[in-house]
């Protein structure tokens, strides 16, 4: 099982849970399985082209998937995935 850390803004979709357990051999498959259990989450993570939204960062064991193989990043049992919405800042 993969542990997925859910950020506060998405917890409305997971019934308030901050962590959920799900299976998946890649990030993409994990999101599909997550969407089966928590409908609506996929639409919040993906844009209309089916790509991870610009303002959503996904980390596998603290590594940004943008620097790995994106949605095709492989997952193994015991991995931790963090979904982190980018925080807009300014100065």
N, C-alpha and C positions, 0 to 999 in steps of 0.2 A: 504494500500500500504506500501511496505517496501522501505526505502531509502537505496540505495547501493552506497557507496563511491568508486569510481574507481581510482586506482593509475595511475600516469602519463604513465607508460609503456603500460598500457592496453587501454588508451584512443584512440589509433588508431582504436580499435575495436568498440568503442562507439561513433565514430564521434566527438571525442574531448570532450565529456561530462565528467565532473568530478563527477557528481551524476546522477543516473538514478532511476526512480520509477518502481517497479516491484511487482508482487504478488507472494505469495508462503507461504505454511504452515510450511515448513522446509527449511533448508539451501540448501539441495539437490534440492528440487522443485524450489526454487528461482533461482538457477543456471540454471536449465532447461528452465525456463521462460526467463531468461536473454539471454540465447543462442538462443531462438526463435527470439528475437528482434535484437540481436547483434551476428550474426554467427561468430564463431571462438573463442569466449571467453571461452567456456567450455574446449576446447583443451588446452588453456593456464592455466587453473586452475586445471585440472585433469591430472593424469598420465595415462599410458596405462592400468592400472588395474582399473581405474575409481575412484581412491582415490585422495584426495586433494594433490597436489604436495608438497614435503617437504619444498620448499622455498616459499610457499604461506601461509600466515597466514590469517585466516578469523575470524573477531570479530563480535559478536552480542551484541550491546549496550556495547561495550568495554570489553566484556568477550571473551577470546580465545575459539573457539569451540573445541579445543583439550581437554580443561578441562571441557567441557559440554558433549554433546553427538555427537560430530563430525558433519558429514553431516546430521544427523537426528535431530540436534538441532531445536526445534520448534521455529517458528516465529509468531508474531502477528502484526496486523495493527499498524503502527507507529514505529516499530522497525527500528534501524539503523544498517546496516551491512557495515563493512569496510573490503576491500580486501587490504592486505598489503604484498607486496613482501619483503621477508627477505633480509636484506642488509648484504652482506658478509663483514666481517671485519677481521682485523689481527693486529698483534702488533709486 
